[in-house]
Amino acid sequence: MSSTYGKIFKIATFGESHGAAIGVVVDGCPAGVAFDLDFIQQELDRRKPGQSRITTQRKEADSVQVLSGVFEDKTTGTPIAMVIWNEDQRSKDYSHIAQQYRPSHADYTYQVKYGVRDYRGGGRSSARETAARVAAGALAKLVLKEVGVTIQAYVSQVGKLKLQKEYQELDLSLTDSNAVRCPDPDMASEMFDYIDDIRKQGDSIGGVVSCVVTGTPVGWGEPVFDKLHAELGKAMLSINAVKGFEYGSGFAGVELQGSAHNDAFFTDETGHVRTRTNHSGGIQGGISNGEDIFFRVAFKPVATIMQGQESVNQEGETITVQGKGRHDPCVLPRAVPIVEAMAALVLVDFYLRDRTIRQA
């Protein structure tokens, strides 16, 4: 089971949803980076459960403990280990599905592939694993901050409720001002009420997280198999419940003719080559072109719902499965920092790869 990511800035996550702890080991972080533990905790707080009535009510502080790789608030260049202790496990909430396969979960595929599965919250397949990614992604953000790269994700769609504004028209500083993490206050209120209604029905709903990256210089990415957008797509599709990824004009771009879709170049007043439009989403030929990187990530409705659904057990017998315990009716609000974290992990790795080439 692969639990690693990255070529230079490498991470390995560990732990299960209802085990003792989850965590991450980061190898390849440059020495001398200002290590801001408060910032890392802040990022984890954005992902943690129990933030509002439209998220799971599992109570986890998600307090991160740093075990190695930091001295006097600076990274030392050695592996950085961070651990988050699980404090509110209720494994009994899952005893009823010990022999059952939950619809659209990984129960069946894990059982067949490994011959054993941890049914307590899904074990390793649980979205709780993403807390470790957020911790590593926060560290990646600290590295990228030193070169002027910022990453901002936000909820742009819940079900059929969709923001019609482009990200340039939004005040992204408002993203964390509401429980939905939508930067448009009116739409955020509408989305909240909709998710809450879905919750009361014992059901779930999906949506879209959009993300914009600013400050990326020209030249990050590789031209063939390690294209920047390909790695971003892989990273996003590795997140639980993600069903789709598009960047720039995405699927809507097929409706345009080449003459309308092409991003014309010009030289700005500072002498830098720019593009007048950004249908490319900041990436051309798999390499960043200096414009904003913009992409969208589609999340399915959460698989666990509080309604009876037809399924089978390990004996192949037809049964009815109904969710119990504490679950998100919509993953979107807590997915925002996860999307940012995975984007940061991709970008920091390409930054270090590019730096290595330029120093050679």
C-alpha positions, 0 to 999 in steps of 0.5 A: 500500500503506497502512502508516500508522495513527492520526489524531493519534498517527500511525505509518508503518512501513517495511521488509521481513523480509529487507531492511536494516532495519524501522522506524517514524516516529511523528508527533503524539506530544506534547512533553515525554513522558518517553522511556524507551528501556530500556522500548521495548527491553524491549517489543521483547525480549518480541517478538523471535525465539529466546526458546525452543525453541517460537519461531523460532530466527532470531537478531535482537537487535532493538536499536532506534535512535532517529533523531529527535524526542527530546532530553534524554530527552524527546519534542520534539513532532516526528516520532520515527523508530526503526529496527531493523536486520536482522542474521540474514537467511537469504534462501536459506531461501526460494529454493525458493518464489520461484515457488511459492505457499505455502498460506494465505500472501499469496504469491498475493494479493500477486503478483496485486495488485502484479505482484511480490512479495518472497518472502524471508520474505514481505517486507512481509507477514512478521510481522517488520513487527510489531516496528516496531508494538511500538516505536511501541506502547511509546511509546504506552504511555509516553504512556498511563502519564502518565494512568494507563492500563495494558494487559496481554495474556496467552495464554489458549488454545492449541489446545483447552487453555483457561484456565477462570479469569477475568482477575480470578482471575489474577495477571497479573504472572506472564505473562512468567514463562514462555515461553508467556506464560500467567499460570497456571503449571500451564496454561503448562507444559501449553501449552508441552509441547503446542506443543513436541510440535506443533513436533516433528511439523513442524506448527503450532497457533493459540490466543487472546490475551486483553487487559485495559485498566485506568484508561481514563476515561469518554469515549474513542471515537466514537459512529458509525464510529470506535467504540472497539471498532471501532478495536480490532477493526481494529487487532487484525485487522491483525496477521498470523495474526489470525482473530477479535476479540471484546470483553466477553461476545463471542459467548458473550453471545448465549446470555444474555437481556437481563435477564442481559446488561445491566450495571446501573449504581450509584454507588460510595462515591466518587460515581462511576457504575459497573456491577455486571457488565461484559458490555459489556467497558468500552465502551458506544455505542462509548465507554469507560465507565470499567470495564476494557476486555476483549477476545480475539484469535484467532490461526490456526495458523502457515501455514508448516509442515515438512510437504509440502502441495499447492499450485501455482506461478506457472505454475499447475502442481501442486506440493508445498510444504514449509517450510524455515528458522526458523518459529514452531510457535505465534505466541501467545507472541510475539503478546502484546506485539503485541496490547498495542502495537496496543491502546496505539496505538488508545487513545493516539489516542483519548486525544489526540482526547478531549484536543483536544475538551476543550481546545477 
